[in-house]
């Protein structure tokens, strides 16, 4: 089962609209920012918080970038 197939099935089971391609990309970017800016478990926890916030994945990604430590 592909990532897309799994997400579609999961969304159907929980009764939510699946993310579109742009939102998927933004969520994966958010997860990467959290995982690389902290410990890896920050990624799923950040995505959980994102889902509860009601804000767009793009907006949340920008916020995550602001709190991520600078790269050297």
PDB file of N, CA, C and O in Angstrom:
ATOM      1  N   UNK A   1       0.847  -1.169   0.000  1.00  0.00           N
ATOM      2  CA  UNK A   1       0.000   0.000   0.000  1.00  0.00           C
ATOM      3  C   UNK A   1       0.892   1.232   0.000  1.00  0.00           C
ATOM      4  O   UNK A   1       1.835   1.319   0.787  1.00  0.00           O
ATOM      5  N   UNK A   2       0.600   2.181  -0.878  1.00  0.00           N
ATOM      6  CA  UNK A   2       1.405   3.398  -0.941  1.00  0.00           C
ATOM      7  C   UNK A   2       1.020   4.357   0.180  1.00  0.00           C
ATOM      8  O   UNK A   2      -0.013   4.194   0.830  1.00  0.00           O
ATOM      9  N   UNK A   3       1.865   5.351   0.390  1.00  0.00           N
ATOM     10  CA  UNK A   3       1.565   6.391   1.384  1.00  0.00           C
ATOM     11  C   UNK A   3       0.228   7.040   1.082  1.00  0.00           C
ATOM     12  O   UNK A   3      -0.589   7.237   1.982  1.00  0.00           O
ATOM     13  N   UNK A   4       0.001   7.374  -0.181  1.00  0.00           N
ATOM     14  CA  UNK A   4      -1.239   8.045  -0.588  1.00  0.00           C
ATOM     15  C   UNK A   4      -2.457   7.157  -0.329  1.00  0.00           C
ATOM     16  O   UNK A   4      -3.476   7.621   0.182  1.00  0.00           O
ATOM     17  N   UNK A   5      -2.342   5.885  -0.683  1.00  0.00           N
ATOM     18  CA  UNK A   5      -3.448   4.948  -0.450  1.00  0.00           C
ATOM     19  C   UNK A   5      -3.754   4.824   1.046  1.00  0.00           C
ATOM     20  O   UNK A   5      -4.916   4.810   1.451  1.00  0.00           O
ATOM     21  N   UNK A   6      -2.708   4.736   1.850  1.00  0.00           N
ATOM     22  CA  UNK A   6      -2.899   4.609   3.289  1.00  0.00           C
ATOM     23  C   UNK A   6      -3.595   5.840   3.851  1.00  0.00           C
ATOM     24  O   UNK A   6      -4.542   5.726   4.629  1.00  0.00           O
ATOM     25  N   UNK A   7      -3.123   7.013   3.455  1.00  0.00           N
ATOM     26  CA  UNK A   7      -3.721   8.256   3.962  1.00  0.00           C
ATOM     27  C   UNK A   7      -5.180   8.370   3.523  1.00  0.00           C
ATOM     28  O   UNK A   7      -6.033   8.758   4.322  1.00  0.00           O
ATOM     29  N   UNK A   8      -5.476   8.042   2.274  1.00  0.00           N
ATOM     30  CA  UNK A   8      -6.858   8.089   1.799  1.00  0.00           C
ATOM     31  C   UNK A   8      -7.747   7.164   2.623  1.00  0.00           C
ATOM     32  O   UNK A   8      -8.851   7.539   3.017  1.00  0.00           O
ATOM     33  N   UNK A   9      -7.263   5.966   2.876  1.00  0.00           N
ATOM     34  CA  UNK A   9      -8.058   5.013   3.660  1.00  0.00           C
ATOM     35  C   UNK A   9      -8.229   5.483   5.100  1.00  0.00           C
ATOM     36  O   UNK A   9      -9.321   5.393   5.662  1.00  0.00           O
ATOM     37  N   UNK A  10      -7.151   5.984   5.694  1.00  0.00           N
ATOM     38  CA  UNK A  10      -7.214   6.480   7.069  1.00  0.00           C
ATOM     39  C   UNK A  10      -8.211   7.628   7.170  1.00  0.00           C
ATOM     40  O   UNK A  10      -9.039   7.650   8.081  1.00  0.00           O
ATOM     41  N   UNK A  11      -8.140   8.578   6.249  1.00  0.00           N
ATOM     42  CA  UNK A  11      -9.060   9.717   6.253  1.00  0.00           C
ATOM     43  C   UNK A  11     -10.504   9.262   6.097  1.00  0.00           C
ATOM     44  O   UNK A  11     -11.396   9.790   6.761  1.00  0.00           O
ATOM     45  N   UNK A  12     -10.738   8.297   5.233  1.00  0.00           N
ATOM     46  CA  UNK A  12     -12.092   7.764   5.059  1.00  0.00           C
ATOM     47  C   UNK A  12     -12.593   7.134   6.357  1.00  0.00           C
ATOM     48  O   UNK A  12     -13.747   7.323   6.743  1.00  0.00           O
ATOM     49  N   UNK A  13     -11.725   6.393   7.019  1.00  0.00           N
ATOM     50  CA  UNK A  13     -12.115   5.713   8.264  1.00  0.00           C
ATOM     51  C   UNK A  13     -12.442   6.695   9.386  1.00  0.00           C
ATOM     52  O   UNK A  13     -13.326   6.434  10.202  1.00  0.00           O
ATOM     53  N   UNK A  14     -11.729   7.831   9.429  1.00  0.00           N
ATOM     54  CA  UNK A  14     -11.971   8.786  10.519  1.00  0.00           C
ATOM     55  C   UNK A  14     -12.918   9.907  10.114  1.00  0.00           C
ATOM     56  O   UNK A  14     -13.248  10.768  10.929  1.00  0.00           O
ATOM     57  N   UNK A  15     -13.357   9.899   8.853  1.00  0.00           N
ATOM     58  CA  UNK A  15     -14.370  10.849   8.417  1.00  0.00           C
ATOM     59  C   UNK A  15     -13.885  12.260   8.149  1.00  0.00           C
ATOM     60  O   UNK A  15     -14.597  13.230   8.411  1.00  0.00           O
ATOM     61  N   UNK A  16     -12.676  12.373   7.629  1.00  0.00           N
ATOM     62  CA  UNK A  16     -12.163  13.695   7.256  1.00  0.00           C
ATOM     63  C   UNK A  16     -11.740  13.690   5.791  1.00  0.00           C
ATOM     64  O   UNK A  16     -11.421  12.644   5.226  1.00  0.00           O
ATOM     65  N   UNK A  17     -11.742  14.864   5.193  1.00  0.00           N
ATOM     66  CA  UNK A  17     -11.272  15.001   3.825  1.00  0.00           C
ATOM     67  C   UNK A  17      -9.768  14.765   3.787  1.00  0.00           C
ATOM     68  O   UNK A  17      -9.047  15.281   4.642  1.00  0.00           O
ATOM     69  N   UNK A  18      -9.285  14.007   2.828  1.00  0.00           N
ATOM     70  CA  UNK A  18      -7.837  13.801   2.736  1.00  0.00           C
ATOM     71  C   UNK A  18      -7.144  15.080   2.266  1.00  0.00           C
ATOM     72  O   UNK A  18      -7.744  15.903   1.574  1.00  0.00           O
ATOM     73  N   UNK A  19      -5.890  15.237   2.642  1.00  0.00           N
ATOM     74  CA  UNK A  19      -5.151  16.419   2.199  1.00  0.00           C
ATOM     75  C   UNK A  19      -4.863  16.354   0.703  1.00  0.00           C
ATOM     76  O   UNK A  19      -4.680  15.276   0.138  1.00  0.00           O
ATOM     77  N   UNK A  20      -4.827  17.515   0.078  1.00  0.00           N
ATOM     78  CA  UNK A  20      -4.430  17.594  -1.315  1.00  0.00           C
ATOM     79  C   UNK A  20      -2.917  17.554  -1.432  1.00  0.00           C
ATOM     80  O   UNK A  20      -2.209  17.529  -0.425  1.00  0.00           O
ATOM     81  N   UNK A  21      -2.430  17.550  -2.647  1.00  0.00           N
ATOM     82  CA  UNK A  21      -0.982  17.446  -2.873  1.00  0.00           C
ATOM     83  C   UNK A  21      -0.201  18.578  -2.221  1.00  0.00           C
ATOM     84  O   UNK A  21       0.851  18.343  -1.628  1.00  0.00           O
ATOM     85  N   UNK A  22      -0.711  19.815  -2.326  1.00  0.00           N
ATOM     86  CA  UNK A  22      -0.004  20.960  -1.737  1.00  0.00           C
ATOM     87  C   UNK A  22       0.008  20.860  -0.215  1.00  0.00           C
ATOM     88  O   UNK A  22       1.013  21.177   0.423  1.00  0.00           O
ATOM     89  N   UNK A  23      -1.101  20.424   0.363  1.00  0.00           N
ATOM     90  CA  UNK A  23      -1.157  20.290   1.815  1.00  0.00           C
ATOM     91  C   UNK A  23      -0.261  19.150   2.293  1.00  0.00           C
ATOM     92  O   UNK A  23       0.370  19.256   3.344  1.00  0.00           O
ATOM     93  N   UNK A  24      -0.204  18.076   1.537  1.00  0.00           N
ATOM     94  CA  UNK A  24       0.711  16.978   1.884  1.00  0.00           C
ATOM     95  C   UNK A  24       2.146  17.482   1.903  1.00  0.00           C
ATOM     96  O   UNK A  24       2.896  17.200   2.837  1.00  0.00           O
ATOM     97  N   UNK A  25       2.521  18.215   0.886  1.00  0.00           N
ATOM     98  CA  UNK A  25       3.890  18.755   0.826  1.00  0.00           C
ATOM     99  C   UNK A  25       4.162  19.671   2.014  1.00  0.00           C
ATOM    100  O   UNK A  25       5.231  19.603   2.620  1.00  0.00           O
ATOM    101  N   UNK A  26       3.202  20.523   2.346  1.00  0.00           N
ATOM    102  CA  UNK A  26       3.379  21.449   3.470  1.00  0.00           C
ATOM    103  C   UNK A  26       3.480  20.692   4.798  1.00  0.00           C
ATOM    104  O   UNK A  26       4.285  21.052   5.656  1.00  0.00           O
ATOM    105  N   UNK A  27       2.670  19.651   4.967  1.00  0.00           N
ATOM    106  CA  UNK A  27       2.736  18.862   6.202  1.00  0.00           C
ATOM    107  C   UNK A  27       4.053  18.100   6.317  1.00  0.00           C
ATOM    108  O   UNK A  27       4.627  17.999   7.401  1.00  0.00           O
ATOM    109  N   UNK A  28       4.525  17.569   5.200  1.00  0.00           N
ATOM    110  CA  UNK A  28       5.813  16.876   5.235  1.00  0.00           C
ATOM    111  C   UNK A  28       6.954  17.848   5.530  1.00  0.00           C
ATOM    112  O   UNK A  28       7.911  17.495   6.220  1.00  0.00           O
ATOM    113  N   UNK A  29       6.852  19.062   5.010  1.00  0.00           N
ATOM    114  CA  UNK A  29       7.848  20.087   5.332  1.00  0.00           C
ATOM    115  C   UNK A  29       7.801  20.443   6.821  1.00  0.00           C
ATOM    116  O   UNK A  29       8.839  20.588   7.466  1.00  0.00           O
ATOM    117  N   UNK A  30       6.585  20.582   7.357  1.00  0.00           N
ATOM    118  CA  UNK A  30       6.424  20.872   8.781  1.00  0.00           C
ATOM    119  C   UNK A  30       7.056  19.755   9.614  1.00  0.00           C
ATOM    120  O   UNK A  30       7.794  20.023  10.562  1.00  0.00           O
ATOM    121  N   UNK A  31       6.767  18.521   9.259  1.00  0.00           N
ATOM    122  CA  UNK A  31       7.333  17.386   9.997  1.00  0.00           C
ATOM    123  C   UNK A  31       8.860  17.381   9.920  1.00  0.00           C
ATOM    124  O   UNK A  31       9.535  17.115  10.914  1.00  0.00           O
ATOM    125  N   UNK A  32       9.396  17.674   8.742  1.00  0.00           N
ATOM    126  CA  UNK A  32      10.857  17.712   8.583  1.00  0.00           C
ATOM    127  C   UNK A  32      11.469  18.811   9.431  1.00  0.00           C
ATOM    128  O   UNK A  32      12.501  18.606  10.069  1.00  0.00           O
ATOM    129  N   UNK A  33      10.836  19.980   9.440  1.00  0.00           N
ATOM    130  CA  UNK A  33      11.351  21.097  10.246  1.00  0.00           C
ATOM    131  C   UNK A  33      11.364  20.713  11.718  1.00  0.00           C
ATOM    132  O   UNK A  33      12.343  20.959  12.423  1.00  0.00           O
ATOM    133  N   UNK A  34      10.267  20.106  12.182  1.00  0.00           N
ATOM    134  CA  UNK A  34      10.201  19.701  13.591  1.00  0.00           C
ATOM    135  C   UNK A  34      11.233  18.627  13.912  1.00  0.00           C
ATOM    136  O   UNK A  34      11.907  18.696  14.939  1.00  0.00           O
ATOM    137  N   UNK A  35      11.356  17.644  13.042  1.00  0.00           N
ATOM    138  CA  UNK A  35      12.290  16.538  13.297  1.00  0.00           C
ATOM    139  C   UNK A  35      13.734  16.992  13.272  1.00  0.00           C
ATOM    140  O   UNK A  35      14.551  16.512  14.057  1.00  0.00           O
ATOM    141  N   UNK A  36      14.055  17.911  12.381  1.00  0.00           N
ATOM    142  CA  UNK A  36      15.444  18.361  12.266  1.00  0.00           C
ATOM    143  C   UNK A  36      15.774  19.479  13.246  1.00  0.00           C
ATOM    144  O   UNK A  36      16.942  19.715  13.554  1.00  0.00           O
ATOM    145  N   UNK A  37      14.733  20.176  13.742  1.00  0.00           N
ATOM    146  CA  UNK A  37      14.958  21.273  14.680  1.00  0.00           C
ATOM    147  C   UNK A  37      14.937  20.822  16.126  1.00  0.00           C
ATOM    148  O   UNK A  37      15.235  21.611  17.023  1.00  0.00           O
ATOM    149  N   UNK A  38      14.591  19.570  16.368  1.00  0.00           N
ATOM    150  CA  UNK A  38      14.472  19.038  17.706  1.00  0.00           C
ATOM    151  C   UNK A  38      14.776  17.541  17.640  1.00  0.00           C
ATOM    152  O   UNK A  38      15.621  17.101  16.860  1.00  0.00           O
ATOM    153  N   UNK A  39      14.089  16.784  18.455  1.00  0.00           N
ATOM    154  CA  UNK A  39      14.189  15.332  18.401  1.00  0.00           C
ATOM    155  C   UNK A  39      13.153  14.821  17.408  1.00  0.00           C
ATOM    156  O   UNK A  39      12.126  15.468  17.204  1.00  0.00           O
ATOM    157  N   UNK A  40      13.400  13.690  16.798  1.00  0.00           N
ATOM    158  CA  UNK A  40      12.485  13.144  15.784  1.00  0.00           C
ATOM    159  C   UNK A  40      11.028  13.042  16.231  1.00  0.00           C
ATOM    160  O   UNK A  40      10.137  13.323  15.429  1.00  0.00           O
ATOM    161  N   UNK A  41      10.746  12.653  17.480  1.00  0.00           N
ATOM    162  CA  UNK A  41       9.341  12.558  17.888  1.00  0.00           C
ATOM    163  C   UNK A  41       8.598  13.895  17.831  1.00  0.00           C
ATOM    164  O   UNK A  41       7.372  13.920  17.930  1.00  0.00           O
ATOM    165  N   UNK A  42       9.312  14.989  17.676  1.00  0.00           N
ATOM    166  CA  UNK A  42       8.636  16.279  17.549  1.00  0.00           C
ATOM    167  C   UNK A  42       7.809  16.344  16.267  1.00  0.00           C
ATOM    168  O   UNK A  42       6.829  17.086  16.210  1.00  0.00           O
ATOM    169  N   UNK A  43       8.182  15.588  15.245  1.00  0.00           N
ATOM    170  CA  UNK A  43       7.480  15.643  13.958  1.00  0.00           C
ATOM    171  C   UNK A  43       6.029  15.190  14.060  1.00  0.00           C
ATOM    172  O   UNK A  43       5.140  15.955  13.687  1.00  0.00           O
ATOM    173  N   UNK A  44       5.745  13.976  14.549  1.00  0.00           N
ATOM    174  CA  UNK A  44       4.329  13.592  14.637  1.00  0.00           C
ATOM    175  C   UNK A  44       3.565  14.432  15.647  1.00  0.00           C
ATOM    176  O   UNK A  44       2.374  14.691  15.470  1.00  0.00           O
ATOM    177  N   UNK A  45       4.242  14.856  16.700  1.00  0.00           N
ATOM    178  CA  UNK A  45       3.556  15.690  17.692  1.00  0.00           C
ATOM    179  C   UNK A  45       3.215  17.060  17.122  1.00  0.00           C
ATOM    180  O   UNK A  45       2.152  17.606  17.417  1.00  0.00           O
ATOM    181  N   UNK A  46       4.102  17.617  16.313  1.00  0.00           N
ATOM    182  CA  UNK A  46       3.816  18.891  15.661  1.00  0.00           C
ATOM    183  C   UNK A  46       2.657  18.747  14.686  1.00  0.00           C
ATOM    184  O   UNK A  46       1.806  19.632  14.596  1.00  0.00           O
ATOM    185  N   UNK A  47       2.618  17.647  13.961  1.00  0.00           N
ATOM    186  CA  UNK A  47       1.518  17.423  13.018  1.00  0.00           C
ATOM    187  C   UNK A  47       0.201  17.206  13.754  1.00  0.00           C
ATOM    188  O   UNK A  47      -0.848  17.632  13.273  1.00  0.00           O
ATOM    189  N   UNK A  48       0.239  16.558  14.902  1.00  0.00           N
ATOM    190  CA  UNK A  48      -0.963  16.400  15.719  1.00  0.00           C
ATOM    191  C   UNK A  48      -1.471  17.773  16.150  1.00  0.00           C
ATOM    192  O   UNK A  48      -2.659  18.069  16.028  1.00  0.00           O
ATOM    193  N   UNK A  49      -0.563  18.608  16.654  1.00  0.00           N
ATOM    194  CA  UNK A  49      -0.950  19.953  17.077  1.00  0.00           C
ATOM    195  C   UNK A  49      -1.461  20.765  15.887  1.00  0.00           C
ATOM    196  O   UNK A  49      -2.407  21.541  16.024  1.00  0.00           O
ATOM    197  N   UNK A  50      -0.843  20.589  14.736  1.00  0.00           N
ATOM    198  CA  UNK A  50      -1.271  21.301  13.530  1.00  0.00           C
ATOM    199  C   UNK A  50      -2.716  20.949  13.191  1.00  0.00           C
ATOM    200  O   UNK A  50      -3.513  21.826  12.857  1.00  0.00           O
ATOM    201  N   UNK A  51      -3.044  19.677  13.277  1.00  0.00           N
ATOM    202  CA  UNK A  51      -4.395  19.244  12.967  1.00  0.00           C
ATOM    203  C   UNK A  51      -5.433  19.812  13.916  1.00  0.00           C
ATOM    204  O   UNK A  51      -6.578  20.034  13.523  1.00  0.00           O
ATOM    205  N   UNK A  52      -5.055  20.043  15.129  1.00  0.00           N
ATOM    206  CA  UNK A  52      -5.981  20.589  16.121  1.00  0.00           C
ATOM    207  C   UNK A  52      -6.093  22.102  16.041  1.00  0.00           C
ATOM    208  O   UNK A  52      -7.049  22.677  16.563  1.00  0.00           O
ATOM    209  N   UNK A  53      -5.134  22.757  15.396  1.00  0.00           N
ATOM    210  CA  UNK A  53      -5.079  24.224  15.418  1.00  0.00           C
ATOM    211  C   UNK A  53      -6.085  24.902  14.499  1.00  0.00           C
ATOM    212  O   UNK A  53      -6.494  26.034  14.754  1.00  0.00           O
ATOM    213  N   UNK A  54      -6.484  24.221  13.436  1.00  0.00           N
ATOM    214  CA  UNK A  54      -7.373  24.853  12.473  1.00  0.00           C
ATOM    215  C   UNK A  54      -6.655  25.788  11.506  1.00  0.00           C
ATOM    216  O   UNK A  54      -7.299  26.419  10.668  1.00  0.00           O
ATOM    217  N   UNK A  55      -5.347  25.886  11.608  1.00  0.00           N
ATOM    218  CA  UNK A  55      -4.561  26.743  10.718  1.00  0.00           C
ATOM    219  C   UNK A  55      -4.089  25.931   9.526  1.00  0.00           C
ATOM    220  O   UNK A  55      -4.076  24.701   9.570  1.00  0.00           O
ATOM    221  N   UNK A  56      -3.702  26.618   8.462  1.00  0.00           N
ATOM    222  CA  UNK A  56      -3.221  25.917   7.271  1.00  0.00           C
ATOM    223  C   UNK A  56      -1.832  25.335   7.530  1.00  0.00           C
ATOM    224  O   UNK A  56      -1.063  25.846   8.344  1.00  0.00           O
ATOM    225  N   UNK A  57      -1.539  24.265   6.822  1.00  0.00           N
ATOM    226  CA  UNK A  57      -0.228  23.633   6.953  1.00  0.00           C
ATOM    227  C   UNK A  57       0.879  24.600   6.539  1.00  0.00           C
ATOM    228  O   UNK A  57       1.969  24.581   7.110  1.00  0.00           O
ATOM    229  N   UNK A  58       0.601  25.435   5.558  1.00  0.00           N
ATOM    230  CA  UNK A  58       1.599  26.421   5.109  1.00  0.00           C
ATOM    231  C   UNK A  58       1.894  27.428   6.217  1.00  0.00           C
ATOM    232  O   UNK A  58       3.057  27.734   6.483  1.00  0.00           O
ATOM    233  N   UNK A  59       0.855  27.942   6.858  1.00  0.00           N
ATOM    234  CA  UNK A  59       1.038  28.898   7.957  1.00  0.00           C
ATOM    235  C   UNK A  59       1.808  28.256   9.106  1.00  0.00           C
ATOM    236  O   UNK A  59       2.708  28.869   9.680  1.00  0.00           O
ATOM    237  N   UNK A  60       1.454  27.034   9.433  1.00  0.00           N
ATOM    238  CA  UNK A  60       2.135  26.342  10.527  1.00  0.00           C
ATOM    239  C   UNK A  60       3.588  26.039  10.197  1.00  0.00           C
ATOM    240  O   UNK A  60       4.447  26.071  11.078  1.00  0.00           O
ATOM    241  N   UNK A  61       3.867  25.745   8.932  1.00  0.00           N
ATOM    242  CA  UNK A  61       5.249  25.538   8.514  1.00  0.00           C
ATOM    243  C   UNK A  61       6.083  26.783   8.714  1.00  0.00           C
ATOM    244  O   UNK A  61       7.238  26.709   9.133  1.00  0.00           O
ATOM    245  N   UNK A  62       5.493  27.933   8.412  1.00  0.00           N
ATOM    246  CA  UNK A  62       6.209  29.198   8.606  1.00  0.00           C
ATOM    247  C   UNK A  62       6.493  29.438  10.086  1.00  0.00           C
ATOM    248  O   UNK A  62       7.568  29.917  10.448  1.00  0.00           O
ATOM    249  N   UNK A  63       5.540  29.108  10.927  1.00  0.00           N
ATOM    250  CA  UNK A  63       5.757  29.254  12.382  1.00  0.00           C
ATOM    251  C   UNK A  63       6.858  28.309  12.842  1.00  0.00           C
ATOM    252  O   UNK A  63       7.718  28.693  13.634  1.00  0.00           O
ATOM    253  N   UNK A  64       6.835  27.078  12.348  1.00  0.00           N
ATOM    254  CA  UNK A  64       7.870  26.117  12.725  1.00  0.00           C
ATOM    255  C   UNK A  64       9.250  26.602  12.298  1.00  0.00           C
ATOM    256  O   UNK A  64      10.224  26.451  13.036  1.00  0.00           O
ATOM    257  N   UNK A  65       9.328  27.185  11.106  1.00  0.00           N
ATOM    258  CA  UNK A  65      10.612  27.715  10.621  1.00  0.00           C
ATOM    259  C   UNK A  65      11.132  28.813  11.555  1.00  0.00           C
ATOM    260  O   UNK A  65      12.339  28.930  11.765  1.00  0.00           O
ATOM    261  N   UNK A  66      10.223  29.612  12.112  1.00  0.00           N
ATOM    262  CA  UNK A  66      10.621  30.708  13.001  1.00  0.00           C
ATOM    263  C   UNK A  66      11.239  30.190  14.292  1.00  0.00           C
ATOM    264  O   UNK A  66      12.139  30.822  14.845  1.00  0.00           O
ATOM    265  N   UNK A  67      10.759  29.030  14.782  1.00  0.00           N
ATOM    266  CA  UNK A  67      11.290  28.530  16.048  1.00  0.00           C
ATOM    267  C   UNK A  67      12.397  27.504  15.873  1.00  0.00           C
ATOM    268  O   UNK A  67      13.043  27.111  16.844  1.00  0.00           O
ATOM    269  N   UNK A  68      12.615  27.075  14.654  1.00  0.00           N
ATOM    270  CA  UNK A  68      13.703  26.117  14.396  1.00  0.00           C
ATOM    271  C   UNK A  68      15.045  26.790  14.625  1.00  0.00           C
ATOM    272  O   UNK A  68      15.223  27.961  14.290  1.00  0.00           O
ATOM    273  N   UNK A  69      15.978  26.059  15.191  1.00  0.00           N
ATOM    274  CA  UNK A  69      17.306  26.652  15.371  1.00  0.00           C
ATOM    275  C   UNK A  69      17.949  26.947  14.015  1.00  0.00           C
ATOM    276  O   UNK A  69      17.700  26.246  13.034  1.00  0.00           O
ATOM    277  N   UNK A  70      18.761  27.972  13.975  1.00  0.00           N
ATOM    278  CA  UNK A  70      19.428  28.288  12.695  1.00  0.00           C
ATOM    279  C   UNK A  70      20.339  27.152  12.263  1.00  0.00           C
ATOM    280  O   UNK A  70      20.972  26.487  13.084  1.00  0.00           O
ATOM    281  N   UNK A  71      20.388  26.947  10.950  1.00  0.00           N
ATOM    282  CA  UNK A  71      21.290  25.930  10.412  1.00  0.00           C
ATOM    283  C   UNK A  71      22.658  26.542  10.189  1.00  0.00           C
ATOM    284  O   UNK A  71      22.786  27.722   9.861  1.00  0.00           O
ATOM    285  N   UNK A  72      23.672  25.723  10.373  1.00  0.00           N
ATOM    286  CA  UNK A  72      25.037  26.249  10.189  1.00  0.00           C
ATOM    287  C   UNK A  72      25.669  25.734   8.948  1.00  0.00           C
ATOM    288  O   UNK A  72      26.812  26.079   8.649  1.00  0.00           O
TER     289      UNK A  72
END
